[in-house]
Amino acid sequence: MAKELKDLTKRGEDYSKWYNELVVKADLAEQSPVRGCMVIKPYGYAIWEKMQQTLDSMFKATGVQNAYFPLLIPKSFLCREAEHVEGFAKECAVVTHYRLKNDPNGGGVIVDPEARLEEEYIVRPTSETIIWGTYKNWIHSYRDLPLLINQWANVMRWEMRTRMFLRTSEFLWQEGHCAHETAEESEKRTVEMINVYADFAEKYMAMPVIKGVKSENERFAGAVNTYTIEAMMQDGKALQSGTSHNLGQNFAKAFDVTFINKENKPEYVWANSWGVSTRLMGALIMTHSDDNGLVLPPKLAPIQVVIVPIYMSQEQKDEISKTVRPIVEEFRKRGISVKYDDADNRRPGFKFADYELKGVPVRLALGARDLENGTVELMRRDTLEKETVALEGIVETVERELESIQDSLFNRALKLREENTFKVDTYDEFKEKIENGGFFLVHWDGTTETEEKIKEETKATIRCIPLDGEEEEGICMVTGKPSKRRVIVARAY
C-alpha cells in the first residue's frame, strides 16, 4: 500500500493522470471490456448509493414518485421532436437485430440476417420521448396534474473520449419528468429542482456551486430554458453538476399530450425534466481529494470512522475488542457508519495507508498502552492531523469531528473558488488569464457568434448566467457591444 501511495501521481504534476489513477487505486471503478464503459466497484457504488438514497428522499419530499421506463426507444419516437433528435443523433447506439445464430462456416456466433427489426430501437440517451409517449395515456384532465415522476436508470451516449465517472458511454443517473397545468407551475418546479440539487451539493457533497441559466447555445436539446449548477474543481475547471430544463409545451405537442382544462377546453401540458448522474462521483473526487488519496465528506462516506487495534498478542487483541464492541454499538445507534478492522492478515501500517487512500474521514487507533491510559489516537483525513483524546466520550468526540470535517471541506472548497474567480473586462486579459484556469465574470453581448468565437479561440465556454447576478451595465469584452450583466466563462470538463 505504501508503494500504491508513492506511485500516485501528484496533482501539481498532472491533474488528469492523478484523477485517473486515484479512481482505480481507491477501488472506486475500473475499465470494462466494453469500449467507453466502466465497472463501478463496491466501494465506489457504496458512495453512489448514499448519493442516490439522499437525493431520492429529497425528491420525494417535494411530491415526486419513482417509476421505470424501457431502455429501448423506437427510432420513430426520437424523430418527433426535431431539435431533440438533432442534439443526440451522433451519440445514439442502435439495435437493429433481435437474434444471433451459430456461423455455419465455424466463425462462432453471428447476427442472424433474417432477424432484422422492422423498426430500429435506440438505447436511451435520455427518456423524454418514451416518457412523453407514455404520458399521453396517463393524462386526460387537469385532475391528473401535476404528474411528478422520476426514474433511476442507466443511459447510453456513445462517447469517443472517455474518463471514468466524468464521461463514459454508459452511466447511471436519475431523470425527473413532470407535467403541469400551467407554464408558471412548470417553471416553479424547474427552479425548485435546481435548488434541490444545489442543496444536495453544498450540504452533503460539501461542494459550493453557482446556480445559473444556460445560454441558448448550451441549453438542453428541445428545452425552452436550462438551469444549471456549476462547480469549480481544484484545477480551476468547471464541472456542470446538475441541470433542470423547462421544456415548455415542445414535447407535449410532439407527442400530442393534452388535457381538458378547468374551462373544459383541450390544452397541451407544460413540461420539465431534471437530472444528475454518476458524474457527481467525479465532482466529489476532484473537489476534495489530495495527493494521499480520496478525501470524502462524512455525510457521503461509506465508512465514516474506522477503528484499528494495535496489539502484540491475542490477549491484548481480546482486551481491546472487549472495550471497542460497546463503542461500535453506540456509533451505530447514532447512525454513524463504523468499521472495526481487527483482521490479522494486514499490519496496522498497511491499514492506515489503505483507509487514508480511501478517504475515511476519521481513524481511531487503539493499543494496549492506550487502554491503560484511557486514551485513543484520532486522525482526521482532511488535515491528516493526529491527536490523543480521551477514550471516555469518544463517540461524542467523533460526532463533533465529523461535523467539523463536513464544514471544513465546504469552506476550503469555497475559499478555492473565491480565490480563483475574477472580474475581467478585456478580451486580451481574459485570454491571458484563462490559461491558469478559474471562473471569469465577463460581459457578453448575448450572441451565439460571440460565444462560438470565445470557445474556438480559448476553449472556454459560457457556463451560466448566474441567478444571483445583479444587472450591471457594461460592454462585451469581445465585441464592445452593450451588455446588461456578467456571465461566468470557464474551461470545463
C-alpha positions in Angstrom: 0.0 0.0 0.0 2.9 2.3 0.7 4.0 1.7 -2.9 0.5 2.4 -4.1 0.6 5.8 -2.4 4.1 6.5 -3.6 3.1 5.8 -7.2 0.0 8.1 -7.1 0.8 11.0 -9.4 0.8 14.4 -7.7 -2.0 16.8 -8.6 0.6 19.5 -9.4 2.4 17.3 -11.8 -0.5 16.0 -13.9 -4.0 16.6 -12.5 -5.7 14.4 -15.1 -3.4 11.5 -14.5 -3.8 11.9 -10.8 -7.6 11.7 -11.1 -7.5 8.6 -13.4 -5.0 6.8 -11.1 -7.0 7.7 -7.9 -10.2 6.3 -9.3 -8.5 2.9 -9.7 -6.2 2.9 -6.7 -9.0 3.9 -4.3 -11.1 0.9 -5.6 -13.9 3.1 -7.0 -14.0 1.8 -10.6 -12.1 0.2 -13.4 -12.2 0.0 -17.1 -14.5 -2.7 -18.6 -14.1 -4.9 -21.7 -16.9 -2.8 -23.3 -15.4 0.3 -25.0 -16.1 3.5 -23.2 -17.8 1.8 -20.2 -16.6 1.2 -16.6 -17.2 -1.3 -13.8 -18.2 0.6 -10.6 -16.7 -1.4 -7.8 -18.4 -2.0 -4.4 -16.6 0.9 -2.6 -17.5 3.3 -5.4 -21.0 2.1 -5.7 -21.5 2.5 -1.9 -20.8 6.2 -2.3 -23.2 6.4 -5.2 -25.8 4.6 -3.1 -25.5 7.2 -0.4 -25.9 9.9 -3.0 -28.9 8.1 -4.5 -30.6 7.5 -1.2 -30.2 11.1 -0.1 -31.4 12.6 -3.4 -34.3 10.1 -3.5 -35.6 11.3 -0.1 -35.2 14.9 -1.2 -37.2 14.3 -4.4 -40.0 12.5 -2.5 -40.2 15.4 0.0 -41.3 17.5 -2.9 -44.0 15.1 -4.0 -42.1 13.1 -6.6 -42.7 9.4 -7.2 -40.4 6.8 -8.8 -41.3 4.8 -11.9 -39.3 2.9 -14.6 -39.5 3.1 -18.4 -38.0 0.9 -21.1 -34.3 1.0 -22.0 -35.1 0.8 -25.8 -36.8 3.6 -27.6 -38.4 3.2 -31.0 -36.5 5.3 -33.6 -39.7 6.9 -34.7 -40.1 8.4 -31.2 -36.9 10.4 -31.5 -38.0 11.8 -34.8 -41.0 13.6 -33.4 -39.0 16.4 -31.7 -36.6 17.7 -34.3 -34.3 19.7 -32.0 -34.1 16.9 -29.5 -33.1 14.2 -32.0 -30.5 16.6 -33.6 -29.0 17.1 -30.2 -28.5 13.4 -29.5 -28.3 11.8 -33.0 -24.5 11.5 -33.1 -24.4 9.8 -29.7 -27.0 7.1 -30.2 -26.4 3.3 -30.0 -28.9 1.5 -32.3 -30.3 -2.0 -32.0 -31.0 -3.4 -35.5 -31.5 -7.2 -34.9 -33.2 -9.4 -32.3 -31.4 -12.8 -32.8 -28.0 -14.5 -33.1 -27.1 -17.8 -34.6 -24.0 -20.1 -35.0 -22.0 -19.3 -38.1 -22.4 -22.3 -40.4 -18.8 -21.6 -41.5 -17.5 -22.1 -38.0 -16.9 -18.4 -37.2 -18.6 -18.5 -33.9 -21.8 -16.6 -33.2 -23.1 -14.2 -35.8 -26.1 -11.9 -36.2 -28.9 -13.6 -37.9 -29.6 -11.5 -41.1 -33.2 -12.7 -41.1 -33.8 -11.3 -37.7 -33.7 -7.6 -38.7 -36.2 -5.5 -36.7 -38.9 -3.7 -38.7 -38.0 -0.6 -36.8 -34.7 0.0 -35.1 -34.5 0.7 -31.4 -32.3 3.4 -29.8 -30.6 2.6 -26.5 -31.9 5.5 -24.4 -29.6 8.6 -24.4 -32.4 10.2 -22.3 -36.0 9.3 -21.9 -38.1 12.3 -22.8 -39.5 10.7 -25.9 -40.5 7.3 -24.4 -41.9 9.0 -21.3 -44.0 11.6 -23.2 -45.3 8.8 -25.4 -46.5 7.1 -22.2 -47.9 10.2 -20.6 -50.3 10.6 -23.4 -52.1 7.6 -22.0 -51.9 8.8 -18.4 -53.1 12.4 -18.7 -56.6 13.3 -19.7 -57.9 16.1 -17.4 -56.4 18.8 -15.2 -57.3 16.5 -12.3 -54.4 14.2 -13.5 -51.9 17.1 -13.0 -49.3 17.7 -11.8 -47.6 14.4 -12.7 -44.3 14.3 -10.9 -42.2 11.2 -11.9 -38.6 10.3 -11.5 -36.7 7.2 -12.6 -33.3 5.8 -11.6 -31.7 4.3 -14.7 -28.7 3.9 -16.9 -28.3 5.7 -20.3 -26.0 5.3 -23.3 -24.4 8.1 -25.1 -21.6 6.9 -27.5 -18.5 8.9 -26.4 -15.3 9.0 -28.3 -13.1 10.2 -25.5 -14.0 8.8 -22.0 -12.9 9.3 -18.4 -14.4 7.2 -15.6 -17.3 8.9 -13.9 -16.9 12.2 -15.8 -17.7 11.0 -19.3 -18.5 7.4 -20.1 -20.6 5.8 -22.9 -22.9 4.2 -20.3 -23.6 6.0 -17.0 -26.1 5.9 -14.1 -28.4 8.7 -13.4 -31.8 9.9 -12.4 -34.2 11.7 -14.6 -37.3 13.5 -13.4 -40.1 14.3 -15.9 -43.0 16.4 -14.7 -46.2 17.5 -16.4 -48.1 20.6 -15.3 -51.3 22.5 -15.9 -49.7 25.9 -16.3 -46.5 27.4 -17.6 -46.0 29.1 -14.2 -46.2 25.8 -12.3 -43.7 24.1 -14.6 -41.3 27.0 -14.3 -41.7 26.8 -10.5 -40.9 23.1 -10.5 -37.9 23.6 -12.8 -36.4 26.1 -10.4 -37.3 24.1 -7.3 -35.3 21.1 -8.6 -32.2 23.1 -9.4 -32.4 24.3 -5.8 -32.7 20.7 -4.6 -29.5 19.9 -6.5 -27.7 22.9 -5.1 -28.7 22.0 -1.5 -27.5 18.4 -2.0 -24.2 19.6 -3.5 -23.5 22.0 -0.7 -24.9 20.2 2.3 -23.9 16.7 1.5 -21.1 16.9 -1.0 -19.6 19.9 0.7 -19.2 21.3 -2.8 -20.1 25.0 -3.4 -22.0 25.6 -6.6 -23.2 28.6 -8.6 -26.8 28.4 -9.8 -27.5 29.9 -13.2 -29.2 29.7 -16.6 -27.5 28.2 -19.6 -27.1 30.3 -22.8 -29.2 29.4 -25.8 -26.3 27.6 -27.3 -25.6 25.5 -24.2 -29.2 24.6 -23.2 -30.6 21.1 -23.4 -31.8 20.0 -26.9 -35.6 20.7 -27.0 -35.7 22.9 -23.9 -37.0 26.4 -23.6 -34.7 27.1 -20.7 -32.0 25.2 -18.8 -30.9 25.8 -15.3 -27.6 24.5 -14.1 -25.3 24.2 -11.0 -21.6 24.8 -11.8 -18.8 23.7 -9.5 -15.1 24.6 -9.6 -12.6 21.7 -9.4 -9.2 22.0 -7.8 -7.6 22.6 -11.2 -9.8 25.6 -11.8 -12.0 23.9 -14.4 -15.8 24.0 -14.2 -18.0 20.9 -13.9 -21.7 21.0 -14.7 -23.1 19.1 -11.8 -26.8 19.1 -12.3 -29.4 20.5 -14.7 -33.1 21.3 -14.8 -34.9 22.0 -18.0 -38.1 23.9 -18.7 -39.4 22.1 -21.8 -42.4 24.4 -22.3 -45.0 22.6 -24.5 -42.5 21.2 -27.0 -42.7 17.5 -26.1 -46.4 17.7 -25.3 -47.0 19.0 -28.9 -44.6 16.4 -30.4 -46.5 13.6 -28.7 -50.0 15.1 -28.6 -50.2 15.1 -24.8 -53.3 17.2 -24.0 -55.7 17.6 -21.1 -59.1 19.1 -20.6 -58.6 22.3 -18.6 -60.9 23.8 -16.0 -62.7 25.7 -18.8 -63.5 22.3 -20.3 -61.2 23.0 -23.3 -58.2 20.9 -24.6 -54.8 22.3 -23.9 -51.2 21.0 -24.2 -49.5 20.2 -20.9 -46.4 22.1 -19.7 -43.3 20.0 -19.0 -39.9 20.0 -17.3 -37.1 17.4 -16.8 -34.1 17.4 -14.5 -31.2 15.1 -13.8 -27.9 14.3 -12.1 -25.6 11.4 -12.8 -22.6 9.4 -11.6 -20.6 12.5 -12.8 -21.2 13.7 -9.3 -18.7 11.0 -8.2 -16.1 12.7 -10.3 -17.1 16.0 -8.8 -16.7 14.6 -5.3 -13.2 13.3 -6.1 -11.9 16.4 -7.8 -13.3 18.9 -5.3 -11.8 17.4 -2.1 -9.1 14.7 -2.7 -5.4 15.2 -2.3 -2.0 13.7 -3.1 -2.6 11.0 -0.5 -5.9 9.8 -2.0 -9.6 10.3 -1.6 -11.0 12.8 0.9 -14.7 12.2 1.5 -17.2 14.4 3.2 -18.6 12.4 6.2 -22.2 12.6 5.0 -21.3 10.5 1.9 -18.5 8.3 3.2 -19.4 4.6 3.2 -17.3 4.3 6.3 -17.3 7.4 8.5 -14.9 6.1 11.2 -12.6 3.2 11.3 -11.1 1.7 14.4 -7.7 -0.1 14.1 -6.5 -2.2 17.1 -2.7 -2.4 17.7 -1.7 -5.5 19.6 1.2 -7.8 20.2 -0.7 -10.8 21.4 -4.1 -12.5 21.2 -4.7 -11.5 24.9 -4.1 -7.8 24.0 -6.4 -8.1 21.0 -9.2 -9.7 23.1 -8.9 -6.9 25.7 -9.1 -4.2 23.0 -12.0 -5.9 21.3 -13.9 -6.1 24.6 -13.5 -2.3 25.0 -14.3 -1.5 21.4 -17.5 -3.6 21.0 -19.8 -1.3 23.0 -18.3 1.8 21.3 -19.1 0.3 17.9 -22.7 -0.3 19.0 -23.0 3.2 20.2 -21.7 4.6 16.9 -24.3 2.6 15.0 -27.1 3.6 17.3 -26.3 7.2 16.4 -26.4 6.4 12.7 -22.6 6.7 12.3 -21.1 4.0 10.0 -18.1 2.4 11.7 -15.7 -0.4 10.9 -13.7 -2.2 13.5 -10.8 -3.7 11.5 -9.3 -6.4 13.6 -8.2 -8.6 10.6 -4.9 -10.4 11.3 -3.9 -10.6 7.6 -2.8 -6.9 7.3 -0.5 -4.9 9.5 -1.7 -1.7 11.1 0.6 0.4 8.9 -1.0 -1.1 5.8 -4.5 -0.5 7.2 -3.7 3.2 7.9 -2.5 3.8 4.4 -5.4 1.9 2.9 -8.1 3.9 4.8 -6.2 7.1 4.1 -6.2 6.3 0.4 -10.0 5.5 0.5 -10.8 8.8 2.3 -12.3 7.5 5.6 -13.0 10.8 7.5 -11.9 9.7 11.0 -9.4 7.0 12.0 -9.1 5.7 15.6 -6.0 3.7 16.6 -6.1 1.9 19.9 -3.3 -0.1 21.6 -2.6 -1.8 24.9 -1.0 1.3 26.3 -4.0 3.4 25.2 -6.2 1.1 27.2 -4.1 1.6 30.3 -4.2 5.4 29.9 -7.8 5.6 28.8 -6.9 7.3 25.5 -7.1 6.7 21.8 -5.3 8.3 18.8 -7.7 10.2 16.5 -6.7 11.2 12.9 -8.7 13.5 10.6 -8.4 12.6 7.0 -9.0 16.2 5.8 -6.0 17.6 7.6 -4.0 14.3 8.4 -3.6 15.7 11.9 -3.4 13.3 14.8 -4.2 13.9 18.4 -4.6 11.8 21.5 -8.0 12.1 23.0 -9.9 10.5 26.0 -11.5 7.2 25.3 -14.4 8.1 27.5 -16.9 10.1 25.5 -15.1 9.1 22.2 -18.5 8.8 20.3 -19.4 12.4 21.1 -15.9 13.5 20.2 -16.0 11.8 16.8 -19.5 13.2 16.2 -18.1 16.7 16.6 -15.1 15.9 14.4 -17.4 14.6 11.6 -19.4 17.8 11.7 -16.2 19.9 11.7 -14.8 17.9 8.7 -18.0 18.4 6.7 -17.9 22.2 7.3 -14.2 22.4 6.8 -14.3 20.7 3.4 -17.1 23.1 2.2 -15.3 26.2 3.4 -12.0 25.0 1.9 -13.6 24.4 -1.5 -15.5 27.8 -1.3 -12.2 29.6 -0.5 -10.6 28.0 -3.5 -13.4 29.1 -5.8 -13.4 32.7 -4.4 -9.6 33.0 -4.8 -9.9 31.8 -8.4 -12.9 33.9 -9.6 -12.0 37.0 -11.5 -13.8 40.0 -13.0 -12.3 40.7 -16.4 -13.2 43.5 -18.8 -10.9 43.0 -21.8 -10.6 40.0 -24.1 -6.7 40.2 -24.1 -6.7 39.9 -20.3 -9.1 37.1 -20.4 -7.1 35.1 -23.0 -4.0 35.5 -20.8 -5.6 34.5 -17.5 -7.7 31.6 -18.8 -4.6 29.6 -19.3 -4.3 29.2 -15.5 -7.9 28.2 -15.0 -10.6 29.8 -12.9 -14.1 31.3 -13.2 -14.3 34.6 -15.1 -17.1 37.1 -14.7 -17.3 38.9 -18.0 -19.7 41.0 -20.1 -21.1 39.2 -23.2 -23.3 40.7 -25.9 -25.7 37.7 -25.8 -25.0 36.4 -29.4 -24.1 32.9 -30.4 -21.5 34.2 -32.7 -19.5 35.8 -29.9 -20.0 32.7 -27.7 -18.6 30.4 -30.5 -15.7 32.8 -31.0 -14.7 32.6 -27.3 -15.0 28.8 -27.4 -12.9 28.4 -30.6 -10.1 30.8 -29.6 -9.8 29.9 -25.9 -11.5 26.5 -25.3 -13.7 28.2 -22.7 -17.5 28.3 -22.6 -20.2 30.3 -21.0 -21.0 28.2 -18.1 -24.1 30.1 -17.0 -25.8 33.4 -16.4 -25.8 33.5 -12.5 -29.2 33.6 -10.9 -27.9 35.8 -8.2 -26.1 38.1 -10.6 -27.2 41.8 -10.4 -27.7 43.8 -13.5 -24.6 45.8 -14.4 -24.3 47.9 -17.5 -21.1 47.2 -19.4 -19.7 46.3 -22.8 -18.9 42.8 -24.2 -15.2 42.0 -23.8 -15.1 40.6 -27.3 -17.3 43.0 -29.5 -17.7 46.1 -27.4 -21.5 45.9 -27.8 -23.7 46.7 -24.8 -24.2 44.1 -22.0 -26.6 44.2 -19.1 -24.9 41.6 -16.8 -21.8 39.5 -16.4 -21.8 35.8 -17.2 -19.4 33.1 -15.9 -16.9 31.8 -18.5 -14.5 28.9 -17.8 -12.9 25.9 -19.3 -14.9 22.8 -18.3 -15.0 19.0 -18.1 
